[in-house]
Amino acid sequence: MNLSEELAKYYAELTYEDLPEDVISFTKLCILDYFGSALAGISKAPIQMISEAVGEFGGNPQATLLTGGKSSVLNAALVNGASSHIVELDDIHKSSIIHAATVVIPAALAVAEWKKLSGKDLILAVVLGYEICFRIGEAVSPSHYHYWHNTATCGTFGSAVAAAKLLHLNEEAFINSLGNAGSQAAGLWEFIEDGAMTKQLHTGKAAMNGLLASLLAQKGFTGAKKILEGDRGFFNAMSDVHDGSKITRNLGNEYKILENSFKVHASCRHTHAVIDLAIEIANENNFELEDIDHIDIGAYKATLEITDNNDPRTEYASKFSVQYCTALALVKKSAGLDDFGGGNLWDATIRGVMDKVNVALDPNINANYPKEWGAKVTVVLKSGEAFRKQTDFPKGDPENPVSTEDLRNKFVKLATSLPEESRHLFADRVLAIESMDNIADLMAELNTNVQYI
């Protein structure tokens, strides 16, 4: 069997009853975490632009737009996928370098609402979507990541898989869906050079394109049978080094979703280990900011490639500046959503500390990436005294986990478009979503309670 056929067999055989309890519980946390990020993003200008465009396009009222009203399932996946990525607090899988929630869950929710499917149906689809996009991401990482945004490219497969399960595609149609998902997989990192809004288009289109692939496959629309390993397929076209064996290694005996990480800082994940360490140094030692002579950061290559920016000019760019994030953490002792707003971008104290930050490749840390997303931070005072910290795993990784209560509090803090009482009730509903007969009821409740701008 080729890779698509092997994945199709696994996809077709997996049922909700096969899922261990810890997988079900963890998946519900992923869904809750998705809603927090998505609701926090709906008022942001790029999301409003996409939503306005969708309103101009029109569409049958099949699924809820988190920005208000209903539209086609494709438009819902686009808007809701974009909104869940913009505040930089969505989940992340280390080895595949994929934010799965922002592409898998919007597509799955749109179909589940449209077809009036159950919470159990949704959970199973999300597990499958995460599983397969993570495996594809692992097979091409890290070389693929240099030019391509894995969440956009590999994530397209994930949204296709989740939608396929909810649409009850057979194995042949599933293979066709993968084939057409792979041909739509795109997302270049060039946007990072000028802080363009394209990153939100990446996730929205990945959710939308994967869903489109499955909707077409349902009608008999064919796709490439060897989209992954074919001579002109995904592996050869989009990665210098790839390992197809990772696609099926231990498939069916483990659940990749349990390897997922949650974000506690509102910035690019490549800055999180540094932020954790800087906050610890600031909290554990008694020194004044003006006493700092310099700060040395040791990191892996992707940290430098994606976040080495010593002069961010926009709030969004500051989230992709390890220098800024280090300074913010030392000055504010936090790096939450509110810390990146207001006047902090041009705060003289933060800018002064940022000018003292030196970032360099650490060979040992780099050798362990992407299995470990570690960092070293050394704060050296003018007196010569130095404070050093190192970590292999940022907070929120499975090896350094956050609790259910942490994630619930995160949702309540992010979902400010809901009245506070409604936030707690909605969190309760999501954390018991397996008992829900109709996802459309959940989305109707959300649409009723969200206070739109």
DATA-V394265 format. One record per residue. N is the residue number from 1. RES is the residue in one small letter. SS is DSSP state (alpha for helix, beta for strand, coil for the rest). PHI is phi in whole degrees, 0 to 359 (999 if undefined). OMEGA is omega in whole degrees, 0 to 359 (NA if undefined). Layout:
# DATA-V394265
n-><N;N>
res-><RES;RES>
ss-><SS;SS>
phi-><PHI;PHI>
omega-><OMEGA;OMEGA>
This chain:
# DATA-V394265
n-><1;2;3;4;5;6;7;8;9;10;11;12;13;14;15;16;17;18;19;20;21;22;23;24;25;26;27;28;29;30;31;32;33;34;35;36;37;38;39;40;41;42;43;44;45;46;47;48;49;50;51;52;53;54;55;56;57;58;59;60;61;62;63;64;65;66;67;68;69;70;71;72;73;74;75;76;77;78;79;80;81;82;83;84;85;86;87;88;89;90;91;92;93;94;95;96;97;98;99;100;101;102;103;104;105;106;107;108;109;110;111;112;113;114;115;116;117;118;119;120;121;122;123;124;125;126;127;128;129;130;131;132;133;134;135;136;137;138;139;140;141;142;143;144;145;146;147;148;149;150;151;152;153;154;155;156;157;158;159;160;161;162;163;164;165;166;167;168;169;170;171;172;173;174;175;176;177;178;179;180;181;182;183;184;185;186;187;188;189;190;191;192;193;194;195;196;197;198;199;200;201;202;203;204;205;206;207;208;209;210;211;212;213;214;215;216;217;218;219;220;221;222;223;224;225;226;227;228;229;230;231;232;233;234;235;236;237;238;239;240;241;242;243;244;245;246;247;248;249;250;251;252;253;254;255;256;257;258;259;260;261;262;263;264;265;266;267;268;269;270;271;272;273;274;275;276;277;278;279;280;281;282;283;284;285;286;287;288;289;290;291;292;293;294;295;296;297;298;299;300;301;302;303;304;305;306;307;308;309;310;311;312;313;314;315;316;317;318;319;320;321;322;323;324;325;326;327;328;329;330;331;332;333;334;335;336;337;338;339;340;341;342;343;344;345;346;347;348;349;350;351;352;353;354;355;356;357;358;359;360;361;362;363;364;365;366;367;368;369;370;371;372;373;374;375;376;377;378;379;380;381;382;383;384;385;386;387;388;389;390;391;392;393;394;395;396;397;398;399;400;401;402;403;404;405;406;407;408;409;410;411;412;413;414;415;416;417;418;419;420;421;422;423;424;425;426;427;428;429;430;431;432;433;434;435;436;437;438;439;440;441;442;443;444;445;446;447;448;449;450;451;452;453>
res-><m;n;l;s;e;e;l;a;k;y;y;a;e;l;t;y;e;d;l;p;e;d;v;i;s;f;t;k;l;c;i;l;d;y;f;g;s;a;l;a;g;i;s;k;a;p;i;q;m;i;s;e;a;v;g;e;f;g;g;n;p;q;a;t;l;l;t;g;g;k;s;s;v;l;n;a;a;l;v;n;g;a;s;s;h;i;v;e;l;d;d;i;h;k;s;s;i;i;h;a;a;t;v;v;i;p;a;a;l;a;v;a;e;w;k;k;l;s;g;k;d;l;i;l;a;v;v;l;g;y;e;i;c;f;r;i;g;e;a;v;s;p;s;h;y;h;y;w;h;n;t;a;t;c;g;t;f;g;s;a;v;a;a;a;k;l;l;h;l;n;e;e;a;f;i;n;s;l;g;n;a;g;s;q;a;a;g;l;w;e;f;i;e;d;g;a;m;t;k;q;l;h;t;g;k;a;a;m;n;g;l;l;a;s;l;l;a;q;k;g;f;t;g;a;k;k;i;l;e;g;d;r;g;f;f;n;a;m;s;d;v;h;d;g;s;k;i;t;r;n;l;g;n;e;y;k;i;l;e;n;s;f;k;v;h;a;s;c;r;h;t;h;a;v;i;d;l;a;i;e;i;a;n;e;n;n;f;e;l;e;d;i;d;h;i;d;i;g;a;y;k;a;t;l;e;i;t;d;n;n;d;p;r;t;e;y;a;s;k;f;s;v;q;y;c;t;a;l;a;l;v;k;k;s;a;g;l;d;d;f;g;g;g;n;l;w;d;a;t;i;r;g;v;m;d;k;v;n;v;a;l;d;p;n;i;n;a;n;y;p;k;e;w;g;a;k;v;t;v;v;l;k;s;g;e;a;f;r;k;q;t;d;f;p;k;g;d;p;e;n;p;v;s;t;e;d;l;r;n;k;f;v;k;l;a;t;s;l;p;e;e;s;r;h;l;f;a;d;r;v;l;a;i;e;s;m;d;n;i;a;d;l;m;a;e;l;n;t;n;v;q;y;i>
ss-><coil;coil;alpha;alpha;alpha;alpha;alpha;alpha;alpha;alpha;alpha;alpha;alpha;coil;coil;alpha;alpha;alpha;coil;coil;alpha;alpha;alpha;alpha;alpha;alpha;alpha;alpha;alpha;alpha;alpha;alpha;alpha;alpha;alpha;alpha;alpha;alpha;alpha;alpha;alpha;coil;coil;coil;alpha;alpha;alpha;alpha;alpha;alpha;alpha;alpha;alpha;alpha;alpha;alpha;alpha;coil;coil;coil;coil;coil;beta;beta;coil;coil;coil;coil;coil;beta;beta;coil;alpha;alpha;alpha;alpha;alpha;alpha;alpha;alpha;alpha;alpha;alpha;coil;coil;coil;coil;coil;coil;coil;coil;beta;beta;coil;coil;coil;coil;beta;coil;coil;alpha;alpha;alpha;alpha;alpha;alpha;alpha;alpha;alpha;alpha;alpha;alpha;alpha;alpha;coil;coil;coil;coil;alpha;alpha;alpha;alpha;alpha;alpha;alpha;alpha;alpha;alpha;alpha;alpha;alpha;alpha;alpha;alpha;alpha;alpha;alpha;alpha;alpha;alpha;coil;coil;alpha;alpha;alpha;alpha;coil;beta;coil;alpha;alpha;alpha;alpha;alpha;alpha;alpha;alpha;alpha;alpha;alpha;alpha;alpha;alpha;alpha;alpha;alpha;coil;coil;coil;coil;alpha;alpha;alpha;alpha;alpha;alpha;alpha;alpha;alpha;alpha;alpha;alpha;alpha;alpha;coil;coil;coil;beta;alpha;alpha;alpha;alpha;alpha;coil;coil;coil;coil;alpha;alpha;alpha;alpha;alpha;alpha;alpha;alpha;alpha;alpha;alpha;alpha;alpha;alpha;alpha;alpha;alpha;alpha;alpha;alpha;alpha;coil;coil;coil;coil;coil;coil;coil;coil;coil;coil;coil;coil;coil;coil;coil;alpha;alpha;alpha;alpha;alpha;coil;coil;coil;coil;coil;alpha;alpha;alpha;alpha;coil;coil;coil;beta;coil;coil;beta;coil;alpha;alpha;alpha;alpha;coil;beta;coil;coil;coil;coil;coil;coil;coil;alpha;alpha;alpha;alpha;alpha;alpha;alpha;alpha;alpha;alpha;alpha;alpha;alpha;alpha;alpha;alpha;coil;coil;coil;coil;alpha;alpha;alpha;beta;beta;beta;beta;beta;beta;beta;beta;coil;alpha;alpha;alpha;alpha;alpha;alpha;alpha;coil;coil;coil;coil;coil;coil;coil;alpha;alpha;alpha;alpha;coil;coil;coil;alpha;alpha;alpha;alpha;alpha;alpha;alpha;alpha;alpha;alpha;alpha;coil;coil;coil;coil;coil;alpha;alpha;alpha;coil;coil;coil;alpha;alpha;alpha;coil;alpha;alpha;alpha;alpha;alpha;alpha;alpha;coil;coil;beta;beta;beta;beta;beta;coil;alpha;alpha;alpha;alpha;alpha;coil;coil;coil;coil;coil;coil;coil;beta;beta;beta;beta;beta;beta;beta;coil;coil;coil;coil;beta;beta;beta;beta;beta;beta;coil;coil;coil;coil;coil;coil;alpha;alpha;alpha;coil;coil;coil;alpha;alpha;alpha;alpha;alpha;alpha;alpha;alpha;alpha;alpha;alpha;coil;coil;coil;beta;coil;alpha;alpha;alpha;alpha;alpha;alpha;alpha;alpha;alpha;alpha;alpha;coil;coil;alpha;alpha;alpha;coil;coil;coil;alpha;alpha;alpha;alpha;alpha;alpha;alpha;alpha;alpha;alpha;alpha;beta;coil;coil;coil>
phi-><999;279;296;297;293;294;294;298;297;297;302;291;274;286;239;300;295;284;285;295;299;292;291;298;297;292;297;297;295;297;292;298;297;301;299;300;296;294;290;292;268;294;271;291;305;299;288;297;297;296;296;297;297;299;299;286;293;82;166;301;285;263;213;284;269;295;277;122;80;227;207;294;299;294;293;296;298;297;294;286;287;293;293;276;249;286;273;62;232;273;295;206;250;296;293;264;58;233;269;285;304;290;247;284;290;299;294;294;298;299;291;298;293;302;268;56;270;268;297;296;301;296;302;299;296;294;303;295;299;299;305;281;290;296;295;293;297;297;293;250;267;266;298;303;290;296;253;252;275;306;299;284;278;294;297;299;296;296;293;297;295;299;295;301;296;289;273;60;291;281;298;296;294;300;297;297;298;302;300;279;296;297;286;259;291;206;144;266;284;302;302;295;293;231;64;292;282;303;302;289;295;306;285;299;288;296;297;292;291;296;297;302;301;284;297;290;299;300;268;94;290;272;223;302;281;237;296;275;262;299;305;243;266;299;300;293;282;233;209;288;229;217;223;296;294;290;296;245;298;61;297;93;251;212;235;297;301;290;273;293;244;249;263;245;245;269;212;306;301;294;264;289;299;295;300;307;291;296;297;298;298;295;282;264;230;259;211;265;300;290;279;286;270;201;230;253;246;251;214;271;301;296;300;289;294;260;234;277;217;270;210;293;253;228;302;294;297;295;288;247;238;293;295;295;297;297;295;302;296;289;279;265;59;194;212;277;301;290;291;270;260;62;264;293;302;251;300;296;293;298;297;295;292;301;295;264;270;245;243;216;289;255;302;291;294;296;295;265;276;265;298;235;250;267;194;237;229;233;258;251;274;297;285;100;295;227;241;239;217;217;215;262;224;297;300;107;290;304;281;216;283;259;268;303;296;302;288;296;297;299;301;300;288;277;275;288;285;259;304;301;298;294;299;294;294;294;300;301;296;293;286;236;294;294;269;272;277;216;298;301;294;297;290;294;299;296;298;286;265;294;265;278;287>
omega-><173;187;180;179;179;177;180;179;179;181;185;187;186;177;177;182;178;188;174;183;181;177;179;181;181;180;177;176;178;180;177;180;176;183;179;180;183;180;177;185;192;182;182;187;180;180;176;178;179;180;178;178;179;177;178;179;188;179;177;183;184;186;185;168;179;176;176;178;181;176;178;178;179;179;178;178;180;183;185;173;179;186;185;184;194;182;175;178;180;188;185;175;189;190;180;182;184;167;189;186;188;177;183;189;178;178;181;179;182;180;182;177;182;184;178;181;188;175;177;177;181;181;181;180;180;178;180;180;177;185;189;178;176;181;178;177;178;183;184;182;6;187;180;189;183;180;191;177;187;180;180;185;180;179;178;175;181;179;178;182;180;179;180;181;182;178;177;177;174;186;180;179;177;179;177;177;177;181;181;173;181;179;177;185;183;177;184;183;186;180;184;183;180;176;182;182;188;183;178;175;179;186;178;181;177;177;182;185;177;177;178;180;181;177;178;179;178;181;179;179;188;177;181;183;180;186;182;189;181;183;178;181;189;183;186;184;195;175;177;181;179;182;182;181;180;180;186;182;179;179;181;180;177;180;185;182;180;176;185;179;177;183;177;176;187;182;177;183;180;177;193;179;179;179;178;184;180;178;179;180;180;182;188;185;183;176;177;181;181;178;182;175;177;181;180;177;172;189;175;190;183;176;179;183;186;190;178;183;185;178;178;185;177;177;182;178;180;177;179;176;180;177;180;182;176;181;179;181;180;183;186;184;175;179;180;184;182;183;181;182;178;182;185;181;183;178;186;180;179;180;179;177;181;180;182;185;175;182;181;176;173;186;181;178;181;182;183;179;9;178;177;178;188;179;170;175;175;175;182;179;179;178;184;177;183;177;186;177;176;174;174;188;175;176;182;173;176;180;181;198;167;184;173;180;176;183;176;178;177;178;182;180;183;189;184;175;172;170;188;179;179;178;181;180;180;177;177;181;181;182;173;190;180;179;184;181;187;180;178;178;179;182;176;177;179;183;180;189;181;178;186;181;NA>
